[in-house]
Amino acid sequence: MPSELIPASASPRRAALPAAAGARRYADSGEPFDKVGAYGIQRRGGLLVDAVEGCYFNVVGLPPRRLHGLLLGRGVAEEEWLGPGRT
C-alpha cells in the first residue's frame, strides 16, 4: 500500500493545572512517565481534565469508528484486523 497522509481528527482538550501538592502526588504515582502528554485521562490523570472537546477516543487513542471507515475504504476486511469471529 503506498504511503499517504490521512487527515486527523482534532480534539482540543482543556486541562486544569493541579495545585503543587496534587501535581507531586500524581508524579509520585509514576503514572505520567509512560505517557506522551504526561497524563492518561483513563486513570488519575483524568482528575486533571476539566473537559474534552470533540471525540473522547481521539484523546485516549485511536477513534474506532474512524479507523474502521479508513480500513474498509482501503479494502481491508474486518476479519483482517479484528480477527476471526469478531465481526
Secondary structure, 3 states (H helix, E strand, C coil): CCCCCCCCCCCCEEECCCCHHHHHHHHHCCHHHHCCCCCCCCCHHHHHEEEECCCHHHHHCCCHHHHHHHHHHCCCCHHHHHCCCCC
